[in-house]
Amino acid sequence: FFLSSSMNRWYRCVSAFLELLDAVRSMQMQMTALGVAPERTNMLSRYGLLSAWLLHLSLNMDLNDGVPDDPPETVADGVSVATNRLWLSLEAKRPGLALPKEKDLLMQHSESYALLWTWVASLIGRMAQNGEIPPMPSPTYGRILNIVQQAYGSIRDVRALHLIKAPFIYVHTLAILVHVNNILNAIGFGLVLGLAMLEVVGKKTVYNRTGWANICCSLFMQFCFSMVAPLLYLALLEVSVCVAQPFTYQDAKIPAFKFLKGLEEDLKNATAMGDDPPHWEKPCFKTK
């Protein structure tokens, strides 16, 4: 049951993260279909990509870099140490993704990856008022806002799976059961081995092939039940604990970096294809 719940948790976390990336792709597709100006489309895609990068780095930094649970220390202008480290990591892995003014505003908030979609929603509303996309009462505008809500919901799901874990007492109880079972099985196998050796050595009886076969078969079966099976249970416990933390252990980590690189490549290719249609002119919703 614990292994099954851990795997379901891992797949849900992957699905939620992929939904965020799909929302960025869907937003670019909507803007391409409406013929929005390239600078607007690029800004929306950049905000979505920045949100995904910040979410990925934040989750990995919180669990792997040992950010303490004490009240956050500030370095300057009210910016916490954790937030400062987050943006330093972003600049090291993906420089130039945020403009200086945007960075100054986002660094004031710890969960800036979610607040970025507030900017996206505000920009969508401004574009609707300017006539760059269909007006607010139209179904198209509602569809675009649904993409924003999908992205925000996926971030909420990933954060919930990150923060809400199996209760410690539950995992601790499972560990106690497994270890006590291992100890009892080891003692039982030791007693059976001792009795078998006592029977062989103590009686000094010459056994035929059938007698030796029975003793060896009994010892082998007891070894499988008392040593191999508990070892497998212990391995399953360790695997379940690793899988339950998708951003902690290296062997069970979500390949978020690979997903992000794939997203950037998809956005780049979609931009190139949308800017140069083969047999028609680019669409344009706003009349010039």
Helices and strands as residue ranges (DSSP letters): H 2-34, H 38-64, E 74-76, E 79-80, H 81-93, H 100-106, H 112-130, H 139-163, H 168-202, H 209-223, I 224-228, H 229-243, G 250-252, H 256-275
